């Protein structure tokens, strides 16, 4: 299986989408499946890129 590489902007956009979905009652497992990433990847991205915002 090939590895996908995401830009910082794409990661921040996905994290914002995940925040919206989580606020609507979805679980992290459901959100990560919808985004096409691993649950651990979500937590790692949130730790690393959680405070960033795009213009």
PDB file of N, CA, C and O in Angstrom:
ATOM      1  N   UNK A   1       0.846  -1.175   0.000  1.00  0.00           N
ATOM      2  CA  UNK A   1       0.000   0.000   0.000  1.00  0.00           C
ATOM      3  C   UNK A   1       0.892   1.238   0.000  1.00  0.00           C
ATOM      4  O   UNK A   1       1.799   1.362   0.823  1.00  0.00           O
ATOM      5  N   UNK A   2       0.626   2.144  -0.924  1.00  0.00           N
ATOM      6  CA  UNK A   2       1.445   3.337  -1.011  1.00  0.00           C
ATOM      7  C   UNK A   2       1.037   4.347   0.056  1.00  0.00           C
ATOM      8  O   UNK A   2      -0.099   4.360   0.529  1.00  0.00           O
ATOM      9  N   UNK A   3       1.964   5.158   0.407  1.00  0.00           N
ATOM     10  CA  UNK A   3       1.762   6.145   1.445  1.00  0.00           C
ATOM     11  C   UNK A   3       1.328   7.464   0.825  1.00  0.00           C
ATOM     12  O   UNK A   3       1.891   7.902  -0.178  1.00  0.00           O
ATOM     13  N   UNK A   4       0.325   8.094   1.426  1.00  0.00           N
ATOM     14  CA  UNK A   4      -0.132   9.391   0.941  1.00  0.00           C
ATOM     15  C   UNK A   4       0.594  10.483   1.698  1.00  0.00           C
ATOM     16  O   UNK A   4       0.862  10.351   2.892  1.00  0.00           O
ATOM     17  N   UNK A   5       0.905  11.540   1.016  1.00  0.00           N
ATOM     18  CA  UNK A   5       1.539  12.693   1.639  1.00  0.00           C
ATOM     19  C   UNK A   5       0.609  13.881   1.498  1.00  0.00           C
ATOM     20  O   UNK A   5       0.146  14.196   0.402  1.00  0.00           O
ATOM     21  N   UNK A   6       0.341  14.532   2.608  1.00  0.00           N
ATOM     22  CA  UNK A   6      -0.568  15.670   2.615  1.00  0.00           C
ATOM     23  C   UNK A   6       0.208  16.949   2.892  1.00  0.00           C
ATOM     24  O   UNK A   6       1.190  16.942   3.634  1.00  0.00           O
ATOM     25  N   UNK A   7      -0.237  18.044   2.291  1.00  0.00           N
ATOM     26  CA  UNK A   7       0.362  19.335   2.583  1.00  0.00           C
ATOM     27  C   UNK A   7      -0.150  19.820   3.932  1.00  0.00           C
ATOM     28  O   UNK A   7      -1.149  19.320   4.449  1.00  0.00           O
ATOM     29  N   UNK A   8       0.547  20.799   4.491  1.00  0.00           N
ATOM     30  CA  UNK A   8       0.137  21.346   5.784  1.00  0.00           C
ATOM     31  C   UNK A   8      -1.258  21.949   5.675  1.00  0.00           C
ATOM     32  O   UNK A   8      -2.066  21.809   6.593  1.00  0.00           O
ATOM     33  N   UNK A   9      -1.546  22.614   4.570  1.00  0.00           N
ATOM     34  CA  UNK A   9      -2.864  23.218   4.381  1.00  0.00           C
ATOM     35  C   UNK A   9      -3.954  22.154   4.350  1.00  0.00           C
ATOM     36  O   UNK A   9      -5.029  22.345   4.919  1.00  0.00           O
ATOM     37  N   UNK A  10      -3.682  21.040   3.691  1.00  0.00           N
ATOM     38  CA  UNK A  10      -4.662  19.961   3.616  1.00  0.00           C
ATOM     39  C   UNK A  10      -4.893  19.346   4.995  1.00  0.00           C
ATOM     40  O   UNK A  10      -6.025  19.010   5.344  1.00  0.00           O
ATOM     41  N   UNK A  11      -3.832  19.200   5.773  1.00  0.00           N
ATOM     42  CA  UNK A  11      -3.955  18.640   7.112  1.00  0.00           C
ATOM     43  C   UNK A  11      -4.795  19.551   7.991  1.00  0.00           C
ATOM     44  O   UNK A  11      -5.677  19.078   8.707  1.00  0.00           O
ATOM     45  N   UNK A  12      -4.533  20.854   7.947  1.00  0.00           N
ATOM     46  CA  UNK A  12      -5.287  21.805   8.762  1.00  0.00           C
ATOM     47  C   UNK A  12      -6.752  21.802   8.336  1.00  0.00           C
ATOM     48  O   UNK A  12      -7.642  21.870   9.184  1.00  0.00           O
ATOM     49  N   UNK A  13      -7.009  21.726   7.039  1.00  0.00           N
ATOM     50  CA  UNK A  13      -8.386  21.679   6.533  1.00  0.00           C
ATOM     51  C   UNK A  13      -9.100  20.420   7.028  1.00  0.00           C
ATOM     52  O   UNK A  13     -10.268  20.478   7.414  1.00  0.00           O
ATOM     53  N   UNK A  14      -8.402  19.287   7.017  1.00  0.00           N
ATOM     54  CA  UNK A  14      -8.991  18.045   7.490  1.00  0.00           C
ATOM     55  C   UNK A  14      -9.259  18.093   8.993  1.00  0.00           C
ATOM     56  O   UNK A  14     -10.271  17.569   9.459  1.00  0.00           O
ATOM     57  N   UNK A  15      -8.362  18.716   9.751  1.00  0.00           N
ATOM     58  CA  UNK A  15      -8.570  18.833  11.187  1.00  0.00           C
ATOM     59  C   UNK A  15      -9.772  19.715  11.505  1.00  0.00           C
ATOM     60  O   UNK A  15     -10.525  19.427  12.436  1.00  0.00           O
ATOM     61  N   UNK A  16      -9.954  20.776  10.746  1.00  0.00           N
ATOM     62  CA  UNK A  16     -11.126  21.646  10.945  1.00  0.00           C
ATOM     63  C   UNK A  16     -12.412  20.897  10.614  1.00  0.00           C
ATOM     64  O   UNK A  16     -13.409  21.028  11.324  1.00  0.00           O
ATOM     65  N   UNK A  17     -12.391  20.119   9.545  1.00  0.00           N
ATOM     66  CA  UNK A  17     -13.556  19.310   9.193  1.00  0.00           C
ATOM     67  C   UNK A  17     -13.845  18.295  10.295  1.00  0.00           C
ATOM     68  O   UNK A  17     -15.002  18.042  10.630  1.00  0.00           O
ATOM     69  N   UNK A  18     -12.789  17.721  10.850  1.00  0.00           N
ATOM     70  CA  UNK A  18     -12.958  16.750  11.929  1.00  0.00           C
ATOM     71  C   UNK A  18     -13.567  17.408  13.160  1.00  0.00           C
ATOM     72  O   UNK A  18     -14.406  16.801  13.826  1.00  0.00           O
ATOM     73  N   UNK A  19     -13.162  18.635  13.476  1.00  0.00           N
ATOM     74  CA  UNK A  19     -13.737  19.345  14.622  1.00  0.00           C
ATOM     75  C   UNK A  19     -15.234  19.529  14.453  1.00  0.00           C
ATOM     76  O   UNK A  19     -15.994  19.363  15.406  1.00  0.00           O
ATOM     77  N   UNK A  20     -15.660  19.869  13.246  1.00  0.00           N
ATOM     78  CA  UNK A  20     -17.088  20.059  12.977  1.00  0.00           C
ATOM     79  C   UNK A  20     -17.836  18.743  13.161  1.00  0.00           C
ATOM     80  O   UNK A  20     -18.883  18.702  13.808  1.00  0.00           O
ATOM     81  N   UNK A  21     -17.302  17.681  12.596  1.00  0.00           N
ATOM     82  CA  UNK A  21     -17.950  16.373  12.702  1.00  0.00           C
ATOM     83  C   UNK A  21     -18.010  15.897  14.154  1.00  0.00           C
ATOM     84  O   UNK A  21     -19.017  15.333  14.581  1.00  0.00           O
ATOM     85  N   UNK A  22     -16.938  16.123  14.908  1.00  0.00           N
ATOM     86  CA  UNK A  22     -16.920  15.715  16.308  1.00  0.00           C
ATOM     87  C   UNK A  22     -17.930  16.504  17.130  1.00  0.00           C
ATOM     88  O   UNK A  22     -18.542  15.962  18.050  1.00  0.00           O
ATOM     89  N   UNK A  23     -18.108  17.776  16.803  1.00  0.00           N
ATOM     90  CA  UNK A  23     -19.079  18.586  17.532  1.00  0.00           C
ATOM     91  C   UNK A  23     -20.512  18.156  17.231  1.00  0.00           C
ATOM     92  O   UNK A  23     -21.423  18.432  18.012  1.00  0.00           O
ATOM     93  N   UNK A  24     -20.713  17.477  16.094  1.00  0.00           N
ATOM     94  CA  UNK A  24     -22.046  16.989  15.742  1.00  0.00           C
ATOM     95  C   UNK A  24     -22.311  15.606  16.319  1.00  0.00           C
ATOM     96  O   UNK A  24     -23.374  15.033  16.081  1.00  0.00           O
ATOM     97  N   UNK A  25     -21.358  15.057  17.079  1.00  0.00           N
ATOM     98  CA  UNK A  25     -21.595  13.802  17.778  1.00  0.00           C
ATOM     99  C   UNK A  25     -20.925  12.574  17.206  1.00  0.00           C
ATOM    100  O   UNK A  25     -21.113  11.476  17.730  1.00  0.00           O
ATOM    101  N   UNK A  26     -20.149  12.725  16.147  1.00  0.00           N
ATOM    102  CA  UNK A  26     -19.446  11.572  15.595  1.00  0.00           C
ATOM    103  C   UNK A  26     -18.259  11.230  16.494  1.00  0.00           C
ATOM    104  O   UNK A  26     -17.755  12.084  17.222  1.00  0.00           O
ATOM    105  N   UNK A  27     -17.824   9.985  16.437  1.00  0.00           N
ATOM    106  CA  UNK A  27     -16.658   9.569  17.201  1.00  0.00           C
ATOM    107  C   UNK A  27     -15.395   9.800  16.372  1.00  0.00           C
ATOM    108  O   UNK A  27     -15.461  10.014  15.162  1.00  0.00           O
ATOM    109  N   UNK A  28     -14.250   9.752  17.043  1.00  0.00           N
ATOM    110  CA  UNK A  28     -12.972   9.937  16.352  1.00  0.00           C
ATOM    111  C   UNK A  28     -12.772   8.821  15.329  1.00  0.00           C
ATOM    112  O   UNK A  28     -12.237   9.057  14.246  1.00  0.00           O
ATOM    113  N   UNK A  29     -13.194   7.625  15.667  1.00  0.00           N
ATOM    114  CA  UNK A  29     -13.050   6.505  14.746  1.00  0.00           C
ATOM    115  C   UNK A  29     -13.854   6.748  13.474  1.00  0.00           C
ATOM    116  O   UNK A  29     -13.360   6.495  12.375  1.00  0.00           O
ATOM    117  N   UNK A  30     -15.087   7.236  13.607  1.00  0.00           N
ATOM    118  CA  UNK A  30     -15.921   7.516  12.449  1.00  0.00           C
ATOM    119  C   UNK A  30     -15.344   8.648  11.603  1.00  0.00           C
ATOM    120  O   UNK A  30     -15.335   8.578  10.374  1.00  0.00           O
ATOM    121  N   UNK A  31     -14.865   9.685  12.274  1.00  0.00           N
ATOM    122  CA  UNK A  31     -14.309  10.837  11.565  1.00  0.00           C
ATOM    123  C   UNK A  31     -13.053  10.441  10.804  1.00  0.00           C
ATOM    124  O   UNK A  31     -12.885  10.806   9.640  1.00  0.00           O
ATOM    125  N   UNK A  32     -12.180   9.703  11.453  1.00  0.00           N
ATOM    126  CA  UNK A  32     -10.939   9.318  10.784  1.00  0.00           C
ATOM    127  C   UNK A  32     -11.219   8.398   9.596  1.00  0.00           C
ATOM    128  O   UNK A  32     -10.531   8.474   8.578  1.00  0.00           O
ATOM    129  N   UNK A  33     -12.208   7.545   9.720  1.00  0.00           N
ATOM    130  CA  UNK A  33     -12.572   6.678   8.592  1.00  0.00           C
ATOM    131  C   UNK A  33     -13.114   7.520   7.440  1.00  0.00           C
ATOM    132  O   UNK A  33     -12.806   7.258   6.277  1.00  0.00           O
ATOM    133  N   UNK A  34     -13.927   8.537   7.765  1.00  0.00           N
ATOM    134  CA  UNK A  34     -14.487   9.407   6.733  1.00  0.00           C
ATOM    135  C   UNK A  34     -13.390  10.184   6.005  1.00  0.00           C
ATOM    136  O   UNK A  34     -13.461  10.384   4.792  1.00  0.00           O
ATOM    137  N   UNK A  35     -12.367  10.623   6.761  1.00  0.00           N
ATOM    138  CA  UNK A  35     -11.270  11.379   6.167  1.00  0.00           C
ATOM    139  C   UNK A  35     -10.264  10.485   5.445  1.00  0.00           C
ATOM    140  O   UNK A  35      -9.441  10.973   4.671  1.00  0.00           O
ATOM    141  N   UNK A  36     -10.329   9.189   5.696  1.00  0.00           N
ATOM    142  CA  UNK A  36      -9.422   8.256   5.034  1.00  0.00           C
ATOM    143  C   UNK A  36      -8.056   8.181   5.683  1.00  0.00           C
ATOM    144  O   UNK A  36      -7.059   7.900   5.018  1.00  0.00           O
ATOM    145  N   UNK A  37      -8.011   8.435   6.985  1.00  0.00           N
ATOM    146  CA  UNK A  37      -6.751   8.362   7.725  1.00  0.00           C
ATOM    147  C   UNK A  37      -6.917   7.433   8.915  1.00  0.00           C
ATOM    148  O   UNK A  37      -8.033   7.069   9.286  1.00  0.00           O
ATOM    149  N   UNK A  38      -5.804   7.061   9.499  1.00  0.00           N
ATOM    150  CA  UNK A  38      -5.806   6.228  10.686  1.00  0.00           C
ATOM    151  C   UNK A  38      -6.151   7.075  11.909  1.00  0.00           C
ATOM    152  O   UNK A  38      -5.877   8.275  11.941  1.00  0.00           O
ATOM    153  N   UNK A  39      -6.749   6.445  12.906  1.00  0.00           N
ATOM    154  CA  UNK A  39      -7.105   7.163  14.131  1.00  0.00           C
ATOM    155  C   UNK A  39      -5.861   7.752  14.803  1.00  0.00           C
ATOM    156  O   UNK A  39      -5.906   8.868  15.321  1.00  0.00           O
ATOM    157  N   UNK A  40      -4.763   7.012  14.796  1.00  0.00           N
ATOM    158  CA  UNK A  40      -3.517   7.496  15.381  1.00  0.00           C
ATOM    159  C   UNK A  40      -2.979   8.693  14.615  1.00  0.00           C
ATOM    160  O   UNK A  40      -2.405   9.606  15.209  1.00  0.00           O
ATOM    161  N   UNK A  41      -3.161   8.696  13.304  1.00  0.00           N
ATOM    162  CA  UNK A  41      -2.736   9.828  12.486  1.00  0.00           C
ATOM    163  C   UNK A  41      -3.501  11.076  12.874  1.00  0.00           C
ATOM    164  O   UNK A  41      -2.925  12.163  12.931  1.00  0.00           O
ATOM    165  N   UNK A  42      -4.796  10.938  13.143  1.00  0.00           N
ATOM    166  CA  UNK A  42      -5.603  12.080  13.573  1.00  0.00           C
ATOM    167  C   UNK A  42      -5.027  12.692  14.845  1.00  0.00           C
ATOM    168  O   UNK A  42      -4.849  13.907  14.930  1.00  0.00           O
ATOM    169  N   UNK A  43      -4.734  11.848  15.835  1.00  0.00           N
ATOM    170  CA  UNK A  43      -4.204  12.359  17.099  1.00  0.00           C
ATOM    171  C   UNK A  43      -2.821  12.986  16.924  1.00  0.00           C
ATOM    172  O   UNK A  43      -2.517  13.996  17.560  1.00  0.00           O
ATOM    173  N   UNK A  44      -1.981  12.400  16.072  1.00  0.00           N
ATOM    174  CA  UNK A  44      -0.651  12.953  15.822  1.00  0.00           C
ATOM    175  C   UNK A  44      -0.752  14.305  15.130  1.00  0.00           C
ATOM    176  O   UNK A  44      -0.063  15.255  15.500  1.00  0.00           O
ATOM    177  N   UNK A  45      -1.620  14.384  14.116  1.00  0.00           N
ATOM    178  CA  UNK A  45      -1.824  15.658  13.420  1.00  0.00           C
ATOM    179  C   UNK A  45      -2.381  16.712  14.355  1.00  0.00           C
ATOM    180  O   UNK A  45      -1.957  17.867  14.319  1.00  0.00           O
ATOM    181  N   UNK A  46      -3.331  16.320  15.192  1.00  0.00           N
ATOM    182  CA  UNK A  46      -3.924  17.290  16.114  1.00  0.00           C
ATOM    183  C   UNK A  46      -2.875  17.830  17.076  1.00  0.00           C
ATOM    184  O   UNK A  46      -2.887  19.016  17.406  1.00  0.00           O
ATOM    185  N   UNK A  47      -1.980  16.977  17.521  1.00  0.00           N
ATOM    186  CA  UNK A  47      -0.913  17.402  18.427  1.00  0.00           C
ATOM    187  C   UNK A  47       0.053  18.341  17.725  1.00  0.00           C
ATOM    188  O   UNK A  47       0.487  19.336  18.305  1.00  0.00           O
ATOM    189  N   UNK A  48       0.394  18.028  16.470  1.00  0.00           N
ATOM    190  CA  UNK A  48       1.389  18.795  15.745  1.00  0.00           C
ATOM    191  C   UNK A  48       0.836  20.039  15.070  1.00  0.00           C
ATOM    192  O   UNK A  48       1.480  21.088  15.087  1.00  0.00           O
ATOM    193  N   UNK A  49      -0.359  19.938  14.469  1.00  0.00           N
ATOM    194  CA  UNK A  49      -0.903  21.033  13.667  1.00  0.00           C
ATOM    195  C   UNK A  49      -2.169  21.645  14.253  1.00  0.00           C
ATOM    196  O   UNK A  49      -2.797  22.478  13.598  1.00  0.00           O
ATOM    197  N   UNK A  50      -2.561  21.263  15.458  1.00  0.00           N
ATOM    198  CA  UNK A  50      -3.819  21.706  16.029  1.00  0.00           C
ATOM    199  C   UNK A  50      -3.969  23.197  16.187  1.00  0.00           C
ATOM    200  O   UNK A  50      -5.080  23.713  16.064  1.00  0.00           O
ATOM    201  N   UNK A  51      -2.900  23.905  16.454  1.00  0.00           N
ATOM    202  CA  UNK A  51      -2.989  25.348  16.663  1.00  0.00           C
ATOM    203  C   UNK A  51      -2.843  26.181  15.405  1.00  0.00           C
ATOM    204  O   UNK A  51      -2.977  27.403  15.455  1.00  0.00           O
ATOM    205  N   UNK A  52      -2.571  25.541  14.280  1.00  0.00           N
ATOM    206  CA  UNK A  52      -2.355  26.295  13.041  1.00  0.00           C
ATOM    207  C   UNK A  52      -3.670  26.687  12.395  1.00  0.00           C
ATOM    208  O   UNK A  52      -4.679  25.994  12.531  1.00  0.00           O
ATOM    209  N   UNK A  53      -3.643  27.794  11.698  1.00  0.00           N
ATOM    210  CA  UNK A  53      -4.793  28.273  10.926  1.00  0.00           C
ATOM    211  C   UNK A  53      -4.325  28.648   9.533  1.00  0.00           C
ATOM    212  O   UNK A  53      -3.186  29.075   9.351  1.00  0.00           O
ATOM    213  N   UNK A  54      -5.197  28.489   8.553  1.00  0.00           N
ATOM    214  CA  UNK A  54      -4.851  28.878   7.186  1.00  0.00           C
ATOM    215  C   UNK A  54      -5.439  30.233   6.885  1.00  0.00           C
ATOM    216  O   UNK A  54      -6.417  30.652   7.504  1.00  0.00           O
ATOM    217  N   UNK A  55      -4.839  30.918   5.929  1.00  0.00           N
ATOM    218  CA  UNK A  55      -5.330  32.252   5.541  1.00  0.00           C
ATOM    219  C   UNK A  55      -6.531  32.148   4.646  1.00  0.00           C
ATOM    220  O   UNK A  55      -7.076  33.168   4.223  1.00  0.00           O
TER     221      UNK A  55
END
